[in-house]
Amino acid sequence: MSKLSLNIPHSQTQEEALNRIKQMLGRLQEEQKGTITDVQENWNGPNGNFSFSAKGFNIAGSIQVKDKEVLLESDLPFAVSLFKGQIASIITEKANALLK
């Protein structure tokens, strides 16, 4: 396993950032049908845990929505960790667009 840790700054209120992230997670499985399945999320206030399967690999992690940033951590399976840089770039790009 390889640890993916991202700090993504945002300019939304904490509540708005949290709502946008929850909506995005809800749409993820539909938009990526056939690639991403079994999307699960569990929230306790601004802290959440998520899991899903992507092309047969199980991915799980946590999200913390803070006042000015979102913290994302996930353990990537070894085969997926080879693409860690690309994954981080895509997540950061999509999160920046979502939270601007």
TAUR-V508054 format. One record per helix or strand of 2 or more residues. SS is the DSSP state (H for helix, E for strand). FROM is the first residue (numbers start at 1). LEN is the number of residues. If there is no record, write none. Layout:
{{SS:FROM:LEN} {SS:FROM:LEN}}
//
This chain:
{{E:2:8} {H:14:18} {E:36:9} {E:47:8} {E:57:9} {E:69:8} {H:78:4} {H:84:16}}
//
